[in-house]
C-alpha cells in the first residue's frame, strides 16, 4: 500500500495551481519546433512537444521559464484544428496511415478504413476524406477514420474532385427525373411574336435570359424574359429542398456543377431557339439619359419563343467589324441588336456620371483536354455583346429590387455598404495623398463613394482604385432592402439567373405572387440567408483552390523557359508582394529575398501598398512589373516569382541559387 501523505499532496496541488497556463493557438514551422500564439505574444514549443499537436489546434499550455525566455508545453486540447479533412493515403509496412493535405501539417496519422464501400483497393497517394477520432493530447496518439475515397492519385480530375469534397460540396448535379409543369392554369400572355434573342457563349446550353428592346423618341422599353424553373419546382418538395441546400450552381475552371438537374437547366427551362417556353418577363422603361423609370416597370407571366441563339464573340465580331468574321444577323435581329447597343451606351454614360464605369478586366477561361486535364488558358475581355447582356441584367435587377422593396420590403437583396467606416482615418489620409476631392461628412453616403471611385477611374489611378477596394465593406446577401454602393443603386435584387441561383428562384416566387395577387406569401428567412452565405463562401473557396492547383501545374514548365510575364502588383506585405500575371490571371508571390539582399535599402509597406528603395518610392499597388516564375511549391500550391529587372537600382539576387524564397503558406 502506497503511503498517502496529505501534506505532500497539498504541496503538489499548490505547485499545480501556481503554474502559469495560457490558452492560444498552435503555429507550426517548416522545422520541428513551433509556437503558441496568445494574442500578440508567442511562446516557443520544443520539437518533442510539437509531436502532440498540429498547426491550428487551440490548446491550454503550461508556460515555463527557460533561461531568459519562456517556453510552452501543451497540456490540454480545447479545440482540434483537424476534424473532417482531406488527406493522402500512405501504407507503411502494410499499415494504413494518412497524410493531411495542409501546408503546415507534416505528420502521418494512423487510420482505420471505415468506408461503406471497400471494393476499391486503396493505394499510396490516393485522395481521401478522413475524420479525426483521436488526438495525441487526449489519447496519446493521433488516429483518424478514413471515410471516403475521393479519387485515385492519377485521376486527371483530381483538382476538381478534391477541392469540392474538401468543402463537402457535391461533385455532380442532381439526378434527372420526370418534371411536370405545375402552372398550366395560370394565365400567361402570349409573347411568342416578340423577337426575343439569347446571347451567350457559343456552347452554352442553359440559356436563362432573352432580350428584346423598343426605342421611342424619349425612352427605351427593355424586355427581359427569364426562364421559369419555379413553374416546375414547387415549394415544400424534395427538388426545392435540394436547390435551396445547394443555393448556387458551382462554377469551377473548366467545369460546372448545376444547381438544378440538367433536364431542367439545359432543356425544359432553357430558352432554346424556336421553342415555346414559360417565362417571367420584366418590362423596364429607361429614359434616353439612362435613368431607369421604376414607376413604369411591369412584370408579367408569359409564353415566349426565342428567335435567335446568338453567341457573344460572333455578335461582337460583326459589330466591331473583325476581319474574317462570317456571322451576319438577319435584318430583324440586326435592328434589335443595334437598339440594344444604343441602350448599352446610354446606360454606360449614365453610370459614368452617377455611379462608376466597370474597368474592362479580362476573364480567364480554362480549356480542358478530352481526358479532363488542363490544355490552355484563354484571355477574354468584355466586348460589346457581353456589355449588352451585362447592362440589361443590371437594369432588370435594379427594377426588381425597387419593386420588391416597395411592395414587400423583403426578398433576396445584394448589398454593398461602401467604405468601412472603421478605416475612415486611413481613407482620409489616402484621399489627401492622392489629391482626390472629398467631403468628409458624406463619406458614408452612396453619392460620395461613387464620386471617389469615378475620380480614380477617370484619372487612371490604379493605386487609388486598389487601395479603395481594401478600405471598403464586403458585399453581402440580405432579406431586407439596402443600398449597393458599388453599383450606385439603392436596391438590387437578382432574379435573372433562377437556373443558377436559388435566391433568384425565391425572388421569382415573390414577383409571381405580386402578379397573381396572392395573399399568403412565404417570405425568405434568416435560416435561408445563412445557407446561401455559407454556400457562396465555400463555392468561392473551391474555385480558388482549383485555380491554385491548375496554375501550379500550368506554370511549372515556365521555370526552365525563364518566360517573361507582364504583371500588376496586387498586394504588398513586409515579406514581399503578390502580383497577377496578365497573360493567364495567376497570382504569384515575390519574396523580399528575390528583390534584394540589402535589407536596409529595401522597405515594403503593407498598409500603404508601397515599395521603397533608399526611401524613394519605386512601386505601389496597381503598378506594372515584369516577372519570371522561379519556383513552384506543390505542397502549398504557391507560385514564386522574381523581378526580371532591378528593383530601384538594387542588385538582383540569383533566384535559382539555394532556393532563396521563404514562402508563407497560401492555403488555409
N, C-alpha and C positions, 0 to 999 in steps of 0.2 A: 504494500500500500504506500502510495506516494505521500510524502509529508506536505500538508497544505498549510502554509504559514500565512494567516490573514494580513499581517503587516507587510510581507513581501508582495502579496497580491495587490494590496492597496498602493504600494510604491510603484508597482508595474503599471497599474491603471493611471496613476498620476503622470508617469512618464508618457503614456499614450496620449493623454489629454493635452499635455504640453507640446506635443509635436505640432509643427506648423503644417497645415494642409491647404492646398489651393485647388480650385476647380478650373479647368480650362480644356483646351483642345490640343490634340497631338499634331505636331508638324514634323514630318519626316524629312530627311535629306537624301541626296544620292549616295551618301555614305551610310555607315551602320548606325550612327547616332541620330538623335532628334531633339525636339524641343517641346516644352509645354507652354502654350501661348495663353496668357492670362491678361485680358485687357491689353495694356501696352507693354507688359513685361514678358520676357522669355526666360525659361529655365531649362538648362541643359539636361538631357536624358542620355544616360550611358548606353552603349550598344546592347549590353546584356538585358537591360530593362526594356529596350525598344522591341525585343522579341515578343513581348506580351501585349503589344498594342499596334495599331496601324494608323496611318495618316487619317486625320479627321475624327478619330474617337474623342468623345467627351468623357473626361475622367477626373477623379479626385486623386491628387498625388501628394506624397509627403515631401516637404521641402527641407533639404539638409544642407548644412554649410560644409563646403569642401575647400579649404584654404580661404582665399578671399572671394570665392564665387559660390553661388548656390546651385544645387542640382535637384532635379525632381525624380522621385521614384513612384511611378504609377501604382496606386493601391486599389482603387475601386472604379469599376466601369459605371458611368452614368448613362451614356447613350452610345451604342456602337455606330461607327460610320457605315460599315457594311451591313446591309440587311438582305435585300434582293439585289443581285448584281450579275454582270456579265463576266465570264471567265473563259480560259482556255484549258483544255484537258492535258494532263501530264501523268504518265504512268512511270513509277519508279519501282523497280524490282517487282512488277506485277501489281503494285498497289496503286489505287486511284487517288490522284491529287488534282487540284485545280489552281490556276494562277489568275487572280483577279485582273481584269483589264482596266488598270488605272495607272497613270504615270508615276504616282508616288507610293504605290503599294507593291513591294517586291518580295512577297512571300508565297510559298506554296502551302495550300491548306488541304488536309486530309478530307476526302469527300466520300459520301455514300450515294450510290446510284439509286435515286428514287423516281426515275422516270416511269410513267404509266406504261409506255410502250418501249420495251428494251430490245426490240427486234433488230434495230440498227446498232451495230457494234461501234463503240467509242474508240477513237484513235488519238494519238498525240496531236495537239493543235486544233482539234475540233472546238467549235464555239458553243457554249452552253449558258443556261441560266441557272444560278445557284441561290440558295438562301442560307444565311449564317445560322448555325444551330448551336455552336459553342464558341465562347470567347476565352482567350488564354488568361485573362484577368479573373474569370469566373470558374472555368473548368480546366485550368492548367494547360489547355491546348486549343488551337483553333480547329473547328470542324464545320463542314458545310454539307448540305444535301444538294445533289445535282438533280434538278427537277425537269429540265427541258433541254433537248438538243436543238440549237438554233440552226446550224448548218455545219457541213464538213469543212475542213480547213481550206480546201482548194476550190470551194464553190465561188464562181465569179460574182455571184450576187451577195457575197459576204458583207460589204459595206452597208448595203441597204437593210439586209435582214438583221444584222447585229445592232445597228442603230435603232431600228424600230422596236426590237424586243427589249433593248436596254431601257426604253421608256415605257414598256408594256403597251406598245401600240400594235394594232393589227397589221399583218403583212399582206392582206388582200381585202378586196371589197366584200360586202355582204353577198351571200349566195343569191343567185337569181331565183325567182319563183313567179307564179302567175299573179299579175296585178290587174284589178278591175277598176275602171274609172268610176268613182263613187258620187260624182256630182252631175249626173246626167239630167237631173230635174232642175238644176239651177239655170236660169235664163242667161244666155250669153249672146252678146252682139256679134253678128256675122261681119268680120273684118277681112274675109278672105280675098276681097277685091283690092284691098290696100297692098301696094307692092313693098312689103317688108323685105329687108335683106339681113342676112347674118354676115358678120365679118369676124373671122377667127384665124388661127394658124391653119395652114393648108390641110393638116392631117387631123384636126380636131373633130371629134365625133359628138361631144356633149355640148351642143350649141344651146345656151340657155337665154340668149338675148337676141332680139331682132329689132331693126331700126327703120323708121320712115320719118320724113320731115316735110312740112309745108312751109312755104315762105310767103308772107304777106308784106304789105307796104311798111307796116310798123313793127312786125314781130315774126318770130318763127314759132311753129307749132310742132313740137318734137313728140313723136310716138315711140315709146319703148315697150316692146312686148316681151314678157318674161315667161319662161316655161313654168308649168304649174304642177309640181310634184305633190302638192297638198291635195290635189284632186284625186290622187291615187293612194296617198298615205293619210289615214285619219289619226287623230289623237287617240291615246289610250290603246294603241296597237303595238305588237312586237316590232314592226317595221319602224314606227316612230320612236320607240324606245332605243332601237339600235342607232338611228340617226342622231338622236339627242345625246347619246353617250359618245359617239364619235365626234360630233359637233362640227367637224370640218372634213373636207377631202384633204388628204395629205399629199403635198407636192414636194417630191424629192428630186434631186438632179437626175434627169433621165427617166424617172418613174413616177407614177402617181397611184394612190390608193383611194378610189372614190368613196364618198360618204354613203352613197346610195348604190343599190345593185345596178349593174351596167344595163340591164334590160330597161331600167327607167332612165338613167343618166344619158345613155347613148342611143336610146331607141324611143320609147314611149313618150318621154318628156323632151327629147332633143328636137329643136325646131328645124327639122330637116326640110330641104328644098322640095317644094311642090306637095308637101304632106300636111293634112289638116292637123292642127294641134290646139288644145285648150290653152289659154294664156291669160295672165293678168297684165293689163295694158295701162301704163301711165301716160297721160297726155299733158305735157308741160308747155306753157307759153313763155317764151323768152324774148324780151324786147331787143331791138336792134343794137342797144348799147350793152347787151349781155346780161341784163337784170332778169332774174327768174321772177315771174309774176305769180307768186304762190296762191293768190286768191282765185286764179283761173285753172289750177291743177285739177285734173279729173283722174279717177281710177275706175277701170271697167273690166268686167269679166267678158272675155271674147273668144271667138274661134278665129285663128289666123292661118295663113299659109305663106311660108317664106317663098319669095320669088327669085331668090338667088343666094347660093352659098359662096361667099366671097372670101378671099384669102388676103391677109394683111399685106404681104410682100407684093402680090400681084396688083392690088389696088394702088399701093404706094408707087410701084414701078410705073404704072400708067400715068398717074398724075404728076409724078416727078420726072417724067419723060426719060426713064432709064433706057439706055441703048440696049437693044436686043430683047426688050420686053415683048411678049407675044399675046398678052392679055388685052382684050378690047371689050369693055362692057356694052350691053345693049343701050340704046338711046334712053330707054326708061330708067335703067339703073344708073346710067351716067348722069342724068339730070338729078336723081336723088343724091348721089354722091357729091355732086357739085354744091348742092344746097347744104349738105352736111359739113362740107369743108368750110363754107362761108360761116355757118353756125359755130364751128370749132374755132375759127379765127376770131370771131366776135367774142366768144367766151374767154379765149386766151387773153385778149385785150382787157376784158373786164377783170380777170384775175390779176393782171399786171398792175392794175390801178387800185383794186380793192383788197386783194389778198397778196399772193406771190406766185409767180410762174414756177413751173416744175423744171428743174435742171434736167437736161437730157442725158441722164446716166444710162450706160448700157446694161442690157440683160445678158447673162452668160448662160447659154444653153448647152447642157452636157449631152452629147450624142453618143449612143451606145452601139457596140458591135452586136452581131447576132447572138453571141454567147452571153450577152448581158454585161460584159466589161466595158470600160470607157474607151471610146475611139478618139474623139476630139472635142474641143470646146468652141462653140460659135459665139461671136460677139454681135449682138443685135441692139440697135438704137431705136428709140421711139420715132416712128415715121408718121406720115400724115394719116394713114389708116388707123394706126394704133391710137393716135390722138383723137380721132373721131369717136371711137368707142369709149375712150377714157373720159372725154368731156361729156358725152351723152350719159354715161353711167353716173358720173358725179352729179349732174343736174337731176337725174331721176332719184338719186339717194337723198339729195337735199330736199327735194319735193316731198318725198316720203317722210323724212324726218320732221319737216314742218307740219305735215298732215297729221302724223301720229301724235306729235307734241300738242297740237291744238285740240284734236278730237278726243284723245285718250290719256294724254300725259303719261304714256307708257309705251314700251316697245323695246326693241334691242337697238340701242344707240351707240355709235362710235364717238368717244370723247377724246379731246386733247386740250389740256388746260394751259398751254403756253409755257411761259418761263416758270422755273422752280423758284418761288419767292424766297426760299431759304438760302438761295445762292444770289440774292439781289446785289449784295456788295460786290461780288466777283463780276456780275453782269454790268454794273455801272462802271466799274474800273475798265472792263473790256471796251465798252461803247465809247468812253472818253479816249481811250488809247487809239481806237480806230477812227476817231473823228466822226462817229455816227451820231446824228442828231436824235435826241430822245426827250421825252417828258417823264421825269422820274415818278410823278404821281400817277401816271397812266400805264406804267409797265405791266400791270396786271390785266390790262384791257386788250381785247382781241385786235382792235384797230392799231394800237401802238406796237403790238407784237408783229403784226404783218408789215407795218411801215419799216421796222428794223430789218426784217427779212428781205424786203424789197431793196433796201439800201445795199445790203450785202450782195445781192444778185446783180443789181444794176451796175455796181462798181466792180464786178468780178472779184470780190474779196472772198476768196475761198477760205482764208483763215478765219474771218469773222463768221462766215456761214458754218464752218466746222465747230467753232467754239460755241456758237449759239445752240447747236444741237446737243452739246454736252451740258448746257445750262437750262435745259427745258424738261418738262414733265414727259413721262411715257404716255402713249395713247392707252386707252382702256375701253372696256365694254361696260355699258350701264343699262339698267332697265328704266331709268328716268332720263328725260331730255337734258342736254347740256351742250355747251359750245365745242366746236372742233377748231381750235385756233390755227392749226397748220393748214386747214382748208379755207379758213377765213369765214366760217359759217356758224350759225347759232344752233342748228340741229342737223344731224346727219345720221340716217338710219338706212343701212343697206338692205335691199330686197331683190337685187338684180342677179344674185347667184344662189337661188334656192337649191339647185342641184348640188352645190359645193359647200354651202354653209347652212347649218341648222338655224342660226339666228335669222337668216333671210326667210326660211320657212315659217318661223314664228311671225315675222313681220307680214308675210303673205296672209297668214290666217287673220291677223288683226285688220289688215286692209280689206280683206274679203268680208270680214264681219261688219265693217262700216258700209260696204256696198250692199250687203244683204240686210242691213238694219237689224242685226241680232241684238237682243237684249242681254243674253248671258254670254259673256266673253271670258275665256281663260287667259289671264294675264301672265306674263313671264315673272318668275320669282328669283330670289337670291340663290336658291339651290342650282337653278339652271345657269345663272351667271357664273357661279363657282365652277361648274363643269366646263363651260365654254372657255373661261380664262385659263384653266388648267390645260385643256386640250390645245389651246393656242400656244401656250408656253412649251409643252412637250413636243408639239409638231415642229416648232422652230428649232428646238434643241436637236431633234433628229435630223432636220435639214442641215444644220450646221455641222453635225458630226459626219454625215455622209460627204459633205463638201470637203471637210478636212482630210478625210480618208482618201478621196479621189485626187485631191490636189497633190498630196504626198506622192502617190503613185505616178501621177501625170508629170510632175516636175523633177522627179529623181534623175531621169536621163539628161536634164539640162545642166547638171553639175559638171559633168565631163565636157559638155559642149561649151561651157562658160558663156551661155547665152545672155545677152544684154536685154534687160527688161525696163521699159519706162514704168515708173510707179509714182503714186501720190502718197504723201505721209498722212496717216490716219490717226495715230495716237503716239504720244511721247511719254516716256517714263524715265526714271533715274537710270534704269539699266539698259535702255535702248529705245528703239521706236518701231512701231508697226506701220507697214505700208501695204497698199493694194496694187498688185500688178495689173496694169491696164489691159494687157493682152488676153488675160483669162480670168481676172477677178480674184485671184488667190491672195490671201492675207499672209504676209511674211513678217518675220521678226529680225531686225538688225540690232544685234547686241552692241553695247558700248565698245567691247573689245574688238569689234570688226571695223570700228571707225577710227580708233587711235589707241596707242599705248600710253599717250600722255594724259594721265588722269587729271592733271592740274589745268591743262589748256582747254579741255572739253567739258562743257556743262550742259546737262539736259534738264529742262524744267517741265515736269509733267503737267502741273496745273495750268501753266501758261501755254503748253504745247509748243515750246520753242527750244532750239538747239544753238548754243553759243560756242564760239572758239575765241579764247582770249578776250572774253567779254564782248565780242562782236557777234551780232545775230547772223547766222548763216542759213538756218532752215526753220520753218514753222509749219503747223498743220495746213494741209492742202497743197503744200509746195511739191513740185515735181522733182524726182531724183532717179538716176539710173542705177539699177541694182542687178546683181547676179546671184543665183542660188548657189550656195556653197555647202550646205549640209541639210540632210533630211533626218529627222528624228521620228522613227516609226512608232515608238512607244507612246510618245506624247502627240504624235501626228502633227508635228510642227515643222515649219519650213524656215530655215535660217538663210539669210541673205547678207550680202556685203555690198557697200558702195562700189561703183565702177570707177569713180573718180575721187580725188582728195576732198575731204570734208574741211572746208575753210582753210585749205593750205597745209593741213596736217599730213604727216606721212601715214599712208595706209599700211596696216599690218598685213602680213601674208595670210589670207583667210584659209588657206589649205594646210597650214602647219599646225600640228599638235592640237587640232580641234579647239580653237580659242573660244568658241561660243559657249556661253553659260546660259542655257535655255530655261526660262521659267515654264513650269507645267502649263499646258494650254487647256486641257480638258478637265472639267470639274466632275 
